[in-house]
């Protein structure tokens, strides 16, 4: 088995976890929230945050030579599960050829008071 490759956050140095861990065929991405280039949450609530979160995930995947089409498993954490439908409207737009397996749960607090945080696992083919 190949040794894991730990990819530190490039946009925000010094965070106490890796942006992604590459295990050869599997790539595990840390949770992403809807923060923009300025490091602040995008305005507009859960839909806007979900759209930005998915864009952030896509950017990490591209840096690793992957795309959203390589995502096989997603975990969604939400500050309020009543916003499920609104989150889902933006979430499904991020995938062209498939919908990955997914789990979701409500959380009592997310980083930066985000409405949604999403992590995923991608398969390197």
Residue pairs with C-beta under 8 A, 6 or more apart in sequence:
1 23
1 24
2 23
2 24
4 21
4 22
4 23
5 21
5 22
5 23
6 18
6 21
7 18
7 19
7 20
7 21
7 22
7 63
7 64
8 15
8 18
8 19
9 15
9 18
9 19
10 19
10 63
11 39
12 39
17 30
18 30
19 29
19 30
19 60
20 27
20 28
20 29
20 30
20 60
20 64
21 27
21 28
22 64
22 124
24 124
25 123
25 124
25 125
26 121
26 122
26 123
26 124
27 61
27 64
27 66
27 70
27 121
27 122
27 123
27 124
28 119
28 121
29 57
29 60
29 61
29 119
29 120
29 121
29 122
30 119
31 75
31 77
31 111
31 117
31 118
31 119
32 53
32 56
32 57
32 60
32 117
32 118
32 119
33 41
33 49
33 53
33 56
33 110
33 111
33 112
33 114
33 116
33 117
34 41
34 42
34 48
34 49
34 50
34 51
34 52
34 53
34 56
34 114
34 115
34 116
35 41
35 42
35 52
35 56
35 112
35 114
36 42
36 52
40 112
41 49
41 112
41 113
41 114
42 48
42 49
42 51
42 52
45 83
45 86
45 115
46 78
46 80
46 83
46 86
46 87
46 115
46 116
47 86
47 87
47 89
47 90
49 114
49 115
49 116
50 86
50 87
50 90
50 91
50 115
50 116
50 118
51 90
51 93
53 116
53 117
53 118
54 68
54 90
54 91
54 93
54 94
54 118
57 68
57 71
57 94
57 118
57 120
58 67
58 68
58 94
61 67
61 68
61 70
61 71
61 122
64 122
65 124
66 122
66 124
68 94
68 95
68 96
69 95
69 96
69 97
69 98
70 122
70 123
70 124
70 125
71 95
71 100
71 120
71 121
71 122
72 100
72 101
72 121
72 122
72 123
73 100
73 101
73 102
73 120
73 121
74 100
74 101
74 102
74 103
74 118
74 119
74 120
74 121
75 102
75 103
75 104
75 118
75 119
75 120
76 87
76 91
76 102
76 103
76 104
76 105
76 116
76 117
76 118
77 104
77 105
77 106
77 107
77 110
77 116
77 117
77 118
77 119
78 84
78 87
78 104
78 105
78 106
78 107
78 115
78 116
79 106
79 107
79 109
79 110
79 113
79 114
79 115
79 116
80 106
80 115
81 104
81 105
81 106
83 115
83 116
84 104
87 115
87 116
91 118
92 99
100 120
107 117
110 116
110 117
111 117
